[in-house]
Amino acid sequence: AAMLERLAALPRDEVASVLEAGWRREGYEVSRPRGGAFDLELRRNGRTTLVACRRLKGKSSRPEPLRELHAAGKDADELIYVAGGEVTALARTFAAENRVKIVEGVELARLARTK
């Protein structure tokens, strides 16, 4: 819980940096496109994953940012939406129906660890 609170206090760009380091530890090549519906592009084993880091300050995640990620990621192999706060039922339904993985809670804290 403390790790999630620390993440919530950071600006989105810094959160993306922390998560970038976490995915690099897992063997991904990571790039950071500017602007758009996603914050990170991950590559490993010939697969591309797009990551959106939104709603990290405890606000509820609605379906709109997931729709934007889905629209931008039609050619990606995987889509990940990082949420620090509550994810609404509508957003979860959209994610389940549209191949968007939600990373939150324990999984988010594991990625954000510093070692």
Sequence and secondary structure as in RCSB ss.txt:
>XXXX:A:sequence
AAMLERLAALPRDEVASVLEAGWRREGYEVSRPRGGAFDLELRRNGRTTLVACRRLKGKSSRPEPLRELHAAGKD
ADELIYVAGGEVTALARTFAAENRVKIVEGVELARLARTK
>XXXX:A:secstr
 HHHHHHHHS HHHHHHHHHHHHHHTT EEE  SSSS SEEEEETTEEEEEEEE  SS  B HHHHHHHHHHTTT
 SEEEEEESS B HHHHHHHHHTTEEEE HHHHHHHH   
